[in-house]
Structure formats: structure tokens, C-alpha cells
Amino acid sequence: VGAILCFGSYILEATTQESPTNDHLWLGIVLVILTMVTGMFSYYQESKSTKIMETFNELLPQKAIALRDGERREMNVTDLVLGDIVLIETGDRVPADIRILECQ
């Protein structure tokens, strides 16, 4: 918005004065360049964060063994719901935020 106002101010000054200064023009150009650089940096950071989050998803297990309705079932971790009792053993990755009920 600031760059547009600077360009508008420059155009207004150029049409009304015989020898306008280029201050508003240069300020508008600098604002456009800074906006573009900031946008590119934000895009880079966002893509970097997305790649990091994808690697976290690879660390999560795909299957879990849970007790549901008294039966032991192997299911996708995305199908776990509140109240499922998840069985984990030594070396298993924890598939979700859980509360430990019993351990040996």
C-alpha cells in the first residue's frame, strides 16, 4: 500500500510541477523490492518448515496394537480414538499422546 501511495504521489507531483523530485519514486521502488525480498524469504522458511514436518511424520509408526471393546486389534494410528488402550512394548514408537496405565 505504501509503495502504491508513493507512486501515486510521484505521478501527482510529476503532472503538477515542472521539475518534480524523484524521492517518492525511489521510495516506492525500494518498498516494492523490500516487499518482494520479504515474501521470498517467507516462502523459503515455509517450505523449509514443511519439509521438517514431513520428516516428523515419517518418524511416527503407521500401525498400533490397541484394545477396543475388549479385543486386541492392529489398526492404523489415525484410527485411534480417545479411550483406546494402546499396547506398547520395548522398542516400539509411541503412536500418539498416551497416558501410561500399567508398566512392568
N, C-alpha and C positions, 0 to 999 in steps of 0.2 A: 504494500500500500504506500509506504514511504517513497519507494522508487517511482511509482506512478505519479505521486504528487510532485516529486522533484522534476520529472519530465514535463508535467503539465505547467509547472511554474516556469521552466525554461522556455517552453513554447509561448506562453503568455508574454514573457519578458522579451523574447525574440521578435514577436509580432508588434509589440508596442514601443520598443526602443530602437534607436538607430544602431547603437553598439552595445549589445547585451553581453553580460559576463557569462562565462561558461561554468560557473560554480555549481549551479543546480544540475546541469547536465552531467558533470563529473560525479557529483554526489549520487545521482540516480544510477549511473553506471556502476559505481562502487557498491551500492546497495544490492543491485542485481547480482553482481559477481559474488558477494558475500552470501547472499541467499542461496545461490546455486552450490557454492562450496559447502555450506552447512547442510543442504539437502543431500549432497553426495556422501558426506561423512555420516549422516544419519542412516542412509541406505546401507552403507558398508557395515556399520555397527549392528543394524537389524539383521542383515544376512549372516553376520558372524554369530550373533546370539541364536539364530535359528539353527545353524549347524551344530552349535554346542548342545542345544536342547534335543536335537535328533540323536546325538551320541548318548545322551542320558536315557532316551527311550530304548536304545539298544541294550543298555545295562539291565533293564527290567526283565524279569522272566515272563515268558508268554503263557505258561500254564501254572496252575496251582492245584494242590490237593486240599479239598475243603469238606467239612461235614455240613451237609444241608439236609434237613428233615431226617436226621439220624443216619444218613447214608454217606459213605465216603465216596467222593466224586472228584474226578480230574476235570478241570474246566479252565477256560480262558480267564486270565486275570481281569479282563474287562467285564466279565460276568459276575464277579464277586459283589455281594451286597452287604449292607450293614446287618450284622447278626450271624454271618457265616463264620464258622470256626476253621481257621486255616491251619493245616498241619505242616510244620516245617521241621527239617532235620538238619544235622550238621552239614555245612557246605551249601545249603540252599540259599538262594537270594530271597529276601523278603519281598513278596509281590505287592504289598500295599501298606498303608498305615495300619498297624495292628496293635492290639493290647495282648500281652503275654498272660495267659490264664494259668498255665502249668508248664514246668520245665524239669528236666532231670539232668 
